Amino acid sequence: MEDQVKNLWEIVLNVCTLIGAGAAFCFSLYTWNKGNHAKRAEFLDTLLKEFNNNNTYMARRLLDGFALTAPSHEQIILSNNLLRDHRAKPVISSIEIEARESFDKFLEFFAKVEFYFDLGLITKNELRYFNYYLVKCAYEGEGCVLNYAVIYEYDALQRLLYVMNINISNKNNKYDWKIIFIDNKQKNRYERLRGGY
């Protein structure tokens, strides 16, 4: 009888130990998950601050339909002339150079976003924050931003437009382009994500 009681106590202690270990594991998982969410929110906040900084200001203003005026009173608007291929017609105006640099930073930012998206650090749902400007890139100024992206090989913009289901068949697009995926794995993943979140 004494052995049975002793065995019963061992079983009870083992069960309590397992329950305690399970509770500790669940608590640590919960804490890790909460910390992960905080780090993710911090990461996204840093990304949004970078997007809204002064380097992309001119590009965003032009995409929003505003004209920019230089100190020399020269005005520029978003157009194929502004975002032309510099090899066909050199860019010499200082405000044009500044605006084009802003578009370069803007498109480089989207290249970074697409890189993070491809790594799984950003979800398609989180990409929706940028949808307004992605649509503007496809259609504003007779599609000149998309043309510019094709000329200077900012392929990431095209992939983001694709995955966000933004139709880019625009009669004003001067350049034939096709989406260039890094590999078949990326292509298959983007095709899957294109249909849902």
N, C-alpha and C positions, 0 to 999 in steps of 0.2 A: 504494500500500500504506500509505504514511504517512497519507493522508487517511482510509483505512478504520479505522486504529488510533485516530486522533483522533476520528472519529465514534463508534467503539465506546466510547471513554472518556467522551464526552459523554453517550451513552446510559446507561452505568453510573452516572455522576454524577447524571443526572436521575432514574434509578430509585432510587438511594440517597437523594436529596433527597425524593422522594415517600414512600418508606418511612419516613424520619425524620419528615416532616411528619405522616404518618398515625399514627405511634407517639405523637408529641407531642399530636395531637388526641385519640387514645384515652386517653392519660394525663390530659389536662385534663378530658375527659368523666368519667372515673372519679373524679377528685378533686372535681369539681363535684357528682357524684351522691352521693358520700360526705358532702360538706358539706351537701347538701340533706337527707339522712337525719338528720344531726345536728340541723339546724334544725327539722325536722319533729318529732323526738323531744322537743326542747326546747319546742316549741309545745304538743304534747299533754300534756307534763308540767305546764306552766303551767295548762292547761285543767283537768286533773284536780285540781290544788291548789285552783283556784277552786271546783270542785264540792264539794270536801271542807272548805271553810272554814266558819266559824261562822255565816255568813248563812243557810245552808241546813240547819244542824244540826237545828233543831226540826222542820222538814218531814221530813227523813230519819228522825228518831226516830219521829215519828208514823206515817210510812209503814211503818216496821219493826214497828209494833204496840205501841209503848210509850205509856203514858199520861204526860202531863206534869203536874207539880204546881207551882202558883204559891205564892209565899210566904204567901198567904192560905189555903193548903191547898185551893184550888180545883183540881180535876183536869179535864183535858181529854183527849179521845181523838179520833182521826180520825173525822169524821162529817159528814153533810150539814149538821148544825146548826153545826158549827165553820166550814165553808166555804160558808156560806149567802150569798145575795145580800144585801148590807148595806142595799139599798134597801127590801127587804121587812121586815127586822128588823135594826135597828142593832146594831153590835158595840161593846160598851162595856167588857167585861172586858179588863184589861191583858194577861192571858196569851193571850186569844183574838186580840187585836190583834197581839201579838208573833208568835204562831203563823202568822197570816195573812200578816204581812210576810215571814216565812220562806218560806211557800209562794209568795209573789210573787217573791222572789229566786230560788227554785228553778225556777219556770216561766220567769222571765226568762233564767236560765242555759240552759234547754233551747231558748229562742228563739234565743239566741246560737249554740248548738250546731247548730241547724237551719240558721241562716244560713251558718255555716262549711261545713256539709254541702252546702248548695245551691251554694256557690261552688266545691265540689270540694276544700276544704282538709281535710276529714275523709271517710274512706271509710265505707261501710256496715259493713264489718268492724270498723272502729274504734268505730262506734256501739254495737257489741255490749257494750262495757264498761258502758254505761248501761242495758242491757236490763232488768236486775233492777228498777231504779226506774221504768222506763217501764211494765213490767208492773204494778207496784204502783200507779202512777197510774191505770191502767185499771180495776183491780179492788178495791183496798183501800178500806175505809170506804164500802162500797156504791157505789163509783164516784164518790165525792164530789170527788176531785181533777179528774177529767175533767169533771164538772159545773161545777166552779169555773172550769176553763179555758174552757168554753163561755160561761159567764156573762160573764167578763171578757175574752173574745176573745184568749186565748192560743192562736191557731190553730197555732202551730208544734208544740205537743204533739200535736195530732191528726195533723199531717203525719208526725211522727216515728213515731207508733204505726202509721200506715198503711205507711210504707216498711219498718218492721221486722216487718210481718205480725202485729201484735198485734191480735187480734180484740177489738173494743170494743163488740160488741153485748151489752149488759148490761141486764138487765131493771130494774136499779136506777138507770140513767141517767134523770134527770128531764127532760132537755132534748133536744129534737131537734136534731141538728147534722149538718152535712155538711162534708166537708173542703174548706177554701177554699185553693185553689192560687193563687199569685201570677199565673201565666199558664199557657198551654197547654204551653209548653216545659217548665216545671217539672213539670206534671202528667204529661206523657209520660215524662220522665226518672224520676220517682218510680215510675210504673207499671212501667217496665223494671226498676228496681232492686229493686222489691218481690219480684220473682221470683228474684233471685240477688244475688251479691255482685260 
